[in-house]
Amino acid sequence: MKNISYLKLNWLSTFLIFMLFVIGGLVRSTGSGMGCPDWPKCFGEYVPPISENELPADYEAYFKDQRLKKTERFTALLDLIGFDEKADAIRNDTQIEHSHQFNVVKAYIEYINRLLGALTGIVVFICFLVSLKYVRSNPIVLWYTLAGFIFVFINALLGAIVVHSNLIGSIVTIHFIAAFASICFFLLARRYALMYVYDTVDRKTKQVGLLMMTLSTIQVILGAEVRELYDLLPKLGTMAAKIDGLYPTVQWHAAYGAIVLVVSIYQFITAQKGTFISQHSRWIMFMCIGQILWGPMALLESTESISKLFHITLGAGIFVLQFYICTSYLQQRKKA
């Protein structure tokens, strides 16, 4: 028998993790990543202040000093476990020396991001507890749920490190990838908990779906690299200058975007109409079109913020939905 409570909690966990992509896109597009210069508090408070007047005169230097001390402890830990190169890269990155002026909008955007993260952590933990019912009847559900919970926990720790390291690119990227890993594990757990036998999928359809999944994964990686490079560009550079500064990664990213769109259209056209794959591939195709339209607009100052928000959200949506399609290829063990 299906565990309805688990399926509802699994869906809620998956939804909340995806919403972290959305709010993360908002944080990214508005430059609110350091809206709160400390963690887990925000400017030393559990609820951010609403005016700079509520902060001490030397607050910028104080929070910078606190962050540097925590970064020093973190890099010492990296040295201890053998990641000397990464520790040196963090120490030598000039970004950690930056201080941050209070901005009420950015502070509350980052604060909402953290609240959503905390809520997600609570929900996925409850989901894991409920999955213990599967320990004998369907243990794979339990293990995938546990893996998803672990990656959500790791992502929370990475969130703290992101703040303490002042948004150093490589750590932000790992933070992003950990969220993808957690949502994939919850989708796999849902696949095995549903006890639903999908329509028979022929070899060609599987090959197209797996190709689409591979290309989507490459796109996520390239997109993360573009984001890291973009952060190093002059803020007021022209579109041409930005393209030159992002060469050749942005060109590869654009080329793969076009390929992903073509494959998504082919996947939709060749899928048997009315099936699980056909229904979801239609949305993937539309999101790929959106990606193509929104991506270049991130290079224009007037549309940069809104473009980043939609571009990140659509990219995450393509990856997640395509992964969900691929879970239908797995053989489902029938229950008595």
GUBA-959420 format. One line per 5 residues: number of its first residue (from 1); their letters; for each residue y, x, z of C-alpha. Coordinates in Angstrom, 3 decimals. Example, Ala and Ser with C-alpha at 12.3 -4.5 7.8 and 13.67 -1.06 7.14 Angstrom:
<atoms>
1 = AS = -4.500 12.300 7.800 | -1.060 13.670 7.140 .
</atoms>
This chain:
<atoms>
1 = MKNIS = 0.000 0.000 0.000 | 3.522 1.208 -0.786 | 5.684 2.242 2.144 | 8.810 0.191 1.369 | 10.806 1.817 4.193 .
6 = YLKLN = 10.097 5.261 2.817 | 10.984 4.298 -0.753 | 14.317 2.848 0.370 | 15.122 5.941 2.420 | 14.046 8.203 -0.422 .
11 = WLSTF = 16.345 6.321 -2.819 | 19.209 6.516 -0.317 | 18.601 10.241 0.200 | 18.599 10.858 -3.543 | 21.759 8.784 -3.986 .
16 = LIFML = 23.612 10.598 -1.184 | 22.610 14.024 -2.482 | 23.884 13.045 -5.920 | 27.119 11.788 -4.361 | 27.511 15.284 -2.942 .
21 = FVIGG = 27.704 16.457 -6.564 | 30.418 13.867 -7.210 | 32.497 14.674 -4.135 | 31.810 18.358 -4.797 | 33.288 17.853 -8.258 .
26 = LVRST = 36.336 16.271 -6.627 | 36.635 19.207 -4.223 | 36.324 21.585 -7.155 | 38.744 19.745 -9.454 | 41.463 19.458 -6.790 .
31 = GSGMG = 41.018 22.989 -5.459 | 40.151 21.654 -2.013 | 37.279 24.043 -1.263 | 39.383 25.780 1.363 | 41.209 22.620 2.416 .
36 = CPDWP = 39.649 23.338 5.795 | 39.692 27.110 6.440 | 37.152 26.909 9.267 | 33.735 25.301 9.745 | 32.437 22.937 11.116 .
41 = KCFGE = 35.897 21.961 12.406 | 38.939 21.569 10.192 | 41.967 23.539 11.376 | 40.304 23.689 14.773 | 39.900 19.908 15.061 .
46 = YVPPI = 37.018 17.513 14.449 | 39.495 15.257 12.643 | 42.081 17.146 10.528 | 45.751 16.888 11.479 | 48.011 14.866 9.222 .
51 = SENEL = 51.004 17.191 9.402 | 51.548 20.954 9.401 | 53.830 20.404 12.399 | 50.733 19.741 14.518 | 49.525 23.307 13.912 .
56 = PADYE = 50.739 26.489 15.644 | 53.272 28.636 13.798 | 50.768 31.443 13.148 | 47.856 29.193 12.121 | 47.335 30.877 8.729 .
61 = AYFKD = 46.841 34.317 10.252 | 44.700 32.887 13.066 | 42.207 31.085 10.809 | 42.091 34.016 8.409 | 41.216 36.314 11.321 .
66 = QRLKK = 38.527 33.904 12.546 | 37.011 33.700 9.058 | 36.990 37.486 8.675 | 35.158 37.884 11.983 | 32.482 35.380 10.920 .
71 = TERFT = 32.205 37.057 7.516 | 31.691 40.388 9.250 | 28.805 38.950 11.276 | 27.311 37.381 8.154 | 27.456 40.607 6.131 .
76 = ALLDL = 25.907 42.484 9.050 | 23.010 40.005 8.898 | 22.670 40.601 5.155 | 22.503 44.347 5.822 | 19.831 43.779 8.434 .
81 = IGFDE = 17.555 41.818 6.089 | 17.999 44.213 3.178 | 20.725 42.571 1.062 | 23.058 45.562 1.235 | 24.527 45.110 -2.246 .
86 = KADAI = 25.434 41.475 -1.617 | 26.952 42.392 1.752 | 29.079 45.115 0.134 | 30.143 42.728 -2.651 | 31.414 40.231 -0.064 .
91 = RNDTQ = 33.196 42.908 1.961 | 34.926 44.292 -1.134 | 35.904 40.920 -2.608 | 39.653 40.501 -2.300 | 39.317 36.707 -1.925 .
96 = IEHSH = 38.256 36.993 1.704 | 41.697 38.379 2.562 | 43.504 35.259 1.371 | 45.036 32.872 3.888 | 45.448 29.148 3.292 .
101 = QFNVV = 48.419 26.893 3.912 | 47.788 23.407 5.248 | 47.648 20.635 2.643 | 46.835 17.209 4.057 | 45.287 15.859 0.820 .
106 = KAYIE = 43.040 18.882 0.304 | 42.107 18.949 3.977 | 40.925 15.341 3.942 | 39.076 15.713 0.628 | 37.105 18.608 2.097 .
111 = YINRL = 36.722 16.679 5.371 | 35.189 13.695 3.511 | 32.894 16.140 1.717 | 31.670 17.417 5.076 | 31.240 13.922 6.518 .
116 = LGALT = 29.140 12.929 3.500 | 27.107 16.094 3.952 | 26.481 15.265 7.619 | 25.479 11.676 6.752 | 23.137 12.988 4.062 .
121 = GIVVF = 21.529 15.349 6.548 | 20.851 12.513 8.985 | 19.401 10.228 6.300 | 17.105 12.885 4.788 | 15.837 13.797 8.249 .
126 = ICFLV = 14.968 10.158 8.954 | 13.339 10.002 5.524 | 11.213 13.011 6.454 | 10.164 11.382 9.731 | 9.112 8.222 7.871 .
131 = SLKYV = 7.186 10.342 5.327 | 4.895 11.494 8.145 | 3.024 8.227 7.561 | 1.708 9.815 4.372 | 0.157 12.791 6.155 .
136 = RSNPI = -3.392 11.542 5.493 | -3.126 8.967 2.730 | -0.812 10.874 0.345 | 0.227 14.246 1.856 | 2.012 15.458 -1.281 .
141 = VLWYT = 4.766 12.926 -0.533 | 5.216 14.468 2.908 | 5.391 18.042 1.583 | 7.877 17.263 -1.161 | 10.037 15.325 1.289 .
146 = LAGFI = 9.911 18.231 3.739 | 10.923 20.635 0.958 | 13.842 18.364 0.040 | 14.969 18.203 3.662 | 14.741 22.000 4.019 .
151 = FVFIN = 16.914 22.535 0.963 | 19.481 20.036 2.245 | 19.558 22.026 5.496 | 19.869 25.311 3.585 | 22.676 23.782 1.550 .
156 = ALLGA = 24.534 22.875 4.742 | 24.257 26.487 5.937 | 25.448 27.702 2.547 | 28.410 25.351 2.856 | 29.456 27.168 6.016 .
161 = IVVHS = 28.997 30.535 4.295 | 31.094 29.338 1.344 | 33.987 28.676 3.727 | 33.564 31.903 5.681 | 33.431 33.932 2.447 .
166 = NLIGS = 36.498 32.124 1.043 | 34.733 30.581 -1.976 | 33.183 33.750 -3.382 | 31.718 32.657 -6.721 | 28.067 33.683 -6.422 .
171 = IVTIH = 27.678 31.954 -3.051 | 29.305 28.766 -4.370 | 26.805 28.817 -7.256 | 23.818 29.212 -4.922 | 25.233 26.341 -2.847 .
176 = FIAAF = 25.321 24.215 -6.022 | 21.771 25.145 -7.110 | 20.343 24.382 -3.652 | 21.618 20.804 -4.030 | 19.797 20.514 -7.360 .
181 = ASICF = 16.590 21.781 -5.736 | 16.792 19.252 -2.901 | 17.283 16.256 -5.203 | 14.383 17.400 -7.426 | 12.023 17.499 -4.449 .
186 = FLLAR = 13.016 13.981 -3.413 | 12.441 12.723 -6.949 | 8.981 14.298 -6.974 | 8.216 12.721 -3.613 | 9.322 9.345 -4.959 .
191 = RYALM = 7.127 9.778 -8.021 | 4.003 10.152 -5.904 | 5.023 7.522 -3.339 | 5.569 4.804 -5.959 | 1.869 4.714 -6.922 .
196 = YVYDT = 3.036 3.461 -10.301 | 1.143 4.363 -13.457 | 3.685 4.999 -16.227 | 3.101 4.234 -19.886 | 0.947 6.812 -21.650 .
201 = VDRKT = 3.140 9.623 -22.918 | 2.058 11.403 -26.090 | 2.204 15.169 -26.490 | 5.255 15.177 -28.775 | 7.295 13.076 -26.343 .
206 = KQVGL = 6.407 15.434 -23.504 | 7.393 18.460 -25.558 | 10.772 16.943 -26.418 | 11.354 15.954 -22.784 | 10.430 19.394 -21.461 .
211 = LMMTL = 12.638 21.047 -24.098 | 15.509 18.808 -22.980 | 14.804 19.728 -19.357 | 14.813 23.444 -20.179 | 18.062 23.209 -22.112 .
216 = STIQV = 19.671 21.172 -19.311 | 18.681 23.820 -16.776 | 20.181 26.577 -18.927 | 23.340 24.494 -19.237 | 23.620 24.181 -15.465 .
221 = ILGAE = 23.315 27.963 -15.095 | 25.820 28.660 -17.874 | 28.185 26.079 -16.418 | 28.040 27.803 -13.036 | 28.836 31.144 -14.705 .
226 = VRELY = 31.771 29.589 -16.577 | 33.069 28.213 -13.288 | 32.903 31.634 -11.643 | 34.750 33.251 -14.560 | 37.296 30.426 -14.676 .
231 = DLLPK = 38.288 31.064 -11.063 | 39.304 34.606 -12.014 | 41.639 33.514 -14.820 | 45.458 33.351 -14.471 | 46.373 29.836 -13.365 .
236 = LGTMA = 49.069 29.346 -16.006 | 47.287 30.929 -18.950 | 47.246 29.223 -22.344 | 44.123 27.531 -23.691 | 43.563 30.398 -26.143 .
241 = AKIDG = 43.930 32.952 -23.364 | 41.456 31.064 -21.204 | 38.900 30.938 -24.022 | 39.305 34.693 -24.532 | 38.922 35.289 -20.812 .
246 = LYPTV = 35.724 33.233 -20.693 | 34.185 34.938 -23.753 | 31.263 34.857 -24.529 | 29.898 32.617 -21.749 | 32.011 29.584 -22.603 .
251 = QWHAA = 30.988 29.848 -26.270 | 27.320 29.872 -25.293 | 27.953 26.963 -22.943 | 29.582 24.972 -25.750 | 26.787 25.813 -28.200 .
256 = YGAIV = 24.100 24.739 -25.748 | 26.084 21.559 -25.080 | 25.874 20.678 -28.758 | 22.147 21.477 -28.842 | 21.516 19.381 -25.717 .
261 = LVVSI = 23.344 16.463 -27.332 | 21.235 16.706 -30.511 | 17.989 16.891 -28.538 | 19.053 13.972 -26.309 | 19.691 11.827 -29.399 .
266 = YQFIT = 16.315 12.840 -30.822 | 14.620 12.041 -27.509 | 16.147 8.561 -27.488 | 15.337 7.836 -31.143 | 11.705 8.939 -30.904 .
271 = AQKGT = 10.961 7.314 -27.524 | 8.971 4.109 -27.677 | 11.469 1.285 -27.215 | 11.396 -0.646 -23.952 | 9.640 2.153 -22.059 .
276 = FISQH = 10.755 4.044 -18.955 | 11.676 7.077 -21.062 | 13.628 5.049 -23.635 | 15.714 3.308 -20.980 | 16.705 6.521 -19.224 .
281 = SRWIM = 17.112 8.675 -22.345 | 19.787 6.245 -23.570 | 21.925 7.034 -20.528 | 21.294 10.749 -20.929 | 22.493 10.578 -24.529 .
286 = FMCIG = 25.716 8.816 -23.484 | 26.315 11.347 -20.693 | 25.821 14.225 -23.150 | 28.505 12.721 -25.370 | 30.772 12.494 -22.329 .
291 = QILWG = 30.075 16.128 -21.502 | 31.122 17.222 -24.991 | 34.361 15.224 -24.723 | 35.369 16.217 -21.200 | 34.410 19.919 -21.279 .
296 = PMALL = 37.225 21.348 -23.472 | 39.815 19.286 -21.598 | 39.257 21.519 -18.552 | 41.139 24.235 -20.447 | 44.277 22.089 -20.622 .
301 = ESTES = 46.523 22.174 -17.573 | 47.407 18.463 -17.806 | 43.754 17.294 -17.800 | 42.103 20.166 -15.940 | 41.383 18.368 -12.655 .
306 = ISKLF = 40.055 15.072 -14.023 | 38.008 16.906 -16.647 | 36.305 19.134 -14.079 | 35.414 16.095 -11.971 | 33.755 14.198 -14.826 .
311 = HITLG = 32.249 17.300 -16.415 | 30.474 18.356 -13.205 | 29.328 14.817 -12.404 | 27.978 14.164 -15.900 | 26.251 17.543 -15.988 .
316 = AGIFV = 24.508 16.805 -12.718 | 23.599 13.326 -13.959 | 21.985 14.686 -17.133 | 19.894 17.201 -15.218 | 18.769 14.755 -12.528 .
321 = LQFYI = 17.918 11.907 -14.909 | 16.038 14.224 -17.272 | 14.073 15.631 -14.348 | 13.226 12.069 -13.313 | 11.926 11.400 -16.832 .
326 = CTSYL = 9.760 14.509 -16.628 | 8.194 13.295 -13.381 | 6.669 10.449 -15.408 | 4.524 13.044 -17.207 | 2.662 13.811 -13.997 .
331 = QQRKK = -0.731 12.192 -13.555 | -0.666 9.566 -10.830 | -3.672 9.339 -8.572 | -4.625 5.674 -8.259 | -5.009 4.143 -4.854 .
336 = A = -7.658 1.721 -3.775 .
</atoms>
